[in-house]
Amino acid sequence: MDSHNPAETTQDVTVETICQLERLAYLRLSDEDRGSFVNDLRKILGYARSLASLDLKDFAPQTHAIDQDNVMRGDVIEPSSSVEEALANAPVVAGSFLQVPRVLE
């Protein structure tokens, strides 16, 4: 299946297509599941292709499904915990720093 070819029909989805996807996803499917996935993938791709026929010229491209504005608060300096308070419950402290296990060799 050539995913870059928009003219490809859903009938191009075969058991071999599912076997290729199975290998790429490190899956192991039964023969029965492969046949079921062929039908399911054909339906999904058919539906996705049907969306291409929609007339969307009167709709502006959207980045979100709903209008959303970020709520920003003022950049105001407020009281904070002291270093001692912040490190009070830390399991291991090195000077004025929280010490964590090494993750990179």
N, C-alpha and C positions, 0 to 999 in steps of 0.2 A: 504494500500500500504506500503510495507516494503522497505524503501529507501536504506536499507543496503544489499538487495539481488540483485546482478547484473543479475541473471537469470530471473528476473521478466520481463514479457512481457508487451507491451503497452496495451494489452487487459485487464490487471489487473487493469487499471484505470477505475473506475466505478463512478456512481453518488454518491455512498457512499464515495468514495475517495474525490470527490469534496466537499461533505458536511463536511468531516473532515477538509479539508484545509480551508473551509469557516469559520468553528468555530475557528480554530487556528488563522486566520487572522482577526477575528472579522468583517466578511463580511456578508451581507445578499443578496443572489442572488435569482433570479426567477428560476422556474423550467426550463424555456427555456434557460436561461443563463447557468445553471448547465449542461444541455445536450451539449451545445456549448463548454463549458470548457472541458468536457470529450474528445471531438474530438480534440480540440486544444492541450490539454496536451498529448494525445496519439501521435500526430504529433511531438510535441517538443521532447518528450522522445524517439520516434523512430529515429529522426534525431540525437539526442545525442548518442544513442546506435550505430548508423551507424558510428560515428567517432571512436568508439573502434576498428573497423575492419581496420583502416588505418595502413599501414606499416610505422612506424616512426623510425625504428632502425637507419637510417642514419642522424637523426636530434637530435641535442643536446637539452636538456631541456632549456627552456628560462624563464627568470623572467620578461621580458618585450617584447612587440611586436616588438620594434625597439631597436637597440643599443643606449644606452644613457649613457653619462658620466656626472657626476656632474661638474659644472663649479664652481671652488672654487677660491676665491680671497684671496690675502694675508691678514694675520691678522695684519693690520697696524692701529696704533692709529691715529685718525683723530680728528680735532676740533669738538666739539659737542655743543649743546645748554646748557646754564647755567640753574640751577634749577629754577631761576626766570623766564627765558624765557619759559621753558617747562611748568610751572604752570600758566603762564599769562592768558590763556583762560580757565582754569579749573573752573567749577562752584563752587566747594567747596574745600578749601585747609586747611589742618591741619598741621601747621608748614611747613616743607619742603616736605610734602606728598600730593598726590591727594587723597581726601576722596570720597569714593563711598558708596552707600547704602549697608547695611548689607544684605547678601543673605542666610546666614545660621543662624538658631536660636540656 
